[in-house]
Amino acid sequence: MTFEELLKLPPYSLEQTRKEEILRERLGELTEIHRERCPAYRRLLGLAYPGYSSPRTLADVPYLPVSLFKTHRLSSVPDAEVAVVLT
């Protein structure tokens, strides 16, 4: 289900299990995108979650402490495409 399709759904129309499935799929896709495009993220993921593969449940989605984003440069886009930097 695409983001546009989700926006067209009536509020509260999805069962909780379906919501979790969609979230797990999207977070898995985002994790792969960032792993492919950011060497530092790939290294951190490898250290924190050795043998990581696509998540089967929400609990399988790799989570990193927010403080890592303050101490490491974790960017999946070229510097010229960075629109906002939070400090």
C-alpha positions in Angstrom: 0.0 0.0 0.0 1.4 3.3 -1.0 1.4 6.5 1.1 -1.1 8.1 -1.2 -3.4 5.1 -0.8 -3.1 5.3 3.0 -4.1 9.0 2.9 -7.3 8.1 1.0 -8.5 5.6 3.6 -11.1 6.7 6.1 -9.8 7.3 9.6 -9.8 4.1 11.8 -10.6 1.9 8.9 -7.6 -0.4 9.3 -7.3 -3.2 11.8 -4.3 -2.8 14.3 -2.6 -5.9 12.8 -2.8 -4.3 9.3 -1.4 -1.0 10.6 1.5 -2.8 12.2 2.2 -4.8 9.0 2.3 -1.6 6.9 4.5 0.1 9.4 6.9 -2.9 9.6 7.1 -3.1 5.8 7.9 0.7 5.4 10.4 0.7 8.2 12.1 -2.3 6.7 12.3 -0.5 3.3 13.7 2.6 5.0 16.3 0.6 6.9 17.5 -0.9 3.6 17.6 2.5 1.8 19.7 4.0 4.6 21.9 0.9 4.8 22.6 1.1 1.1 23.3 4.8 1.0 25.1 5.6 4.3 28.3 3.7 5.1 28.3 4.9 8.7 24.7 3.7 9.2 25.7 0.3 7.6 28.6 -0.1 10.0 26.5 0.8 13.1 23.7 -1.5 12.0 26.3 -4.3 11.5 27.7 -3.8 15.0 24.3 -3.4 16.8 22.4 -6.0 14.8 24.8 -8.5 13.3 23.1 -10.7 10.7 20.1 -8.3 10.4 17.6 -9.1 7.6 14.2 -7.9 6.8 12.0 -7.5 9.9 9.3 -10.1 10.4 7.8 -8.2 13.3 8.0 -4.6 14.6 10.3 -5.8 17.3 12.8 -6.9 14.6 13.1 -3.4 13.3 16.6 -2.0 14.3 16.4 0.9 16.6 19.3 3.2 17.2 19.7 5.7 20.1 18.9 9.3 19.1 22.2 10.3 20.7 24.0 8.5 17.8 22.7 11.2 15.4 24.4 13.8 17.6 27.8 12.1 17.6 27.9 10.5 14.1 27.2 11.9 10.7 24.4 9.7 9.4 23.1 11.0 6.1 21.6 9.0 3.2 21.6 11.9 0.8 24.4 14.1 -0.7 25.2 17.3 1.3 23.7 19.4 -1.5 20.3 17.8 -0.9 20.2 18.3 2.9 17.3 20.7 3.5 17.2 20.9 7.3 19.7 20.1 10.0 18.5 19.9 13.6 21.0 20.6 16.4 
